[in-house]
Amino acid sequence: MRNLIELVRTRRDLCIISDKHSGLLRGVPSILPHNAHRYCLRRLRENFKMILRTIGIQAVEFMCDKMYTMSTTDLWNSFVQHIRDIATVHSDAHRWLEDKGFEKLTFVHDGSFKYGTMTTNASECFNGILKCAVDLPIQALVCATYYHTVGLFLK
C-alpha cells in the first residue's frame, strides 16, 4: 500500500475529484502535492441549489443550468456569458461560485486536469456496492464486492 501511495504522490498528471469535505481540502494538498484537486460538479450543483433557495431566488433550475453549463463549457465566451447571466440574476450567487474558485469547478480555468470528467458518479455507484458488505471481514468484503460487480455486468 505504501508503494502505491508513493507512486501516486510522485505523479503530476492526476486529478482528484471530490466533494468539498474539509478533511479532503486539507489532506489532498499535503498528501498529493503534485496532483490537481477539483470539485464534483453534481455535488456542487446540489449545494448551489440550497444556497439559491436560502437567498430567495425563484429561478433555481435556470440558475443551476447556467452554473452547470458555465462549468462544463470549454469556450471562454460561453463561460463569460453564463457567469454574467448568473451575476445579473443575483450577485450573491455569483460571489458564492467565485469563492469556490473557478479553477476548481470550470473547464476553462481547469488547466486540462479533469480530462472531461466533472463528477464522482462512477465512484458513487461503486460505494453502493460496498455498503452491503461494509461490516464483513476483508476477505468476505472482497468476495462480496467481486460477486456483486460480476452480477451487475451480467445484468
Beta strands, then each sheet from edge to edge (+ up, - down):
strand 1: 15-18
strand 2: 36-39
sheet 1: 1+ 2+
end
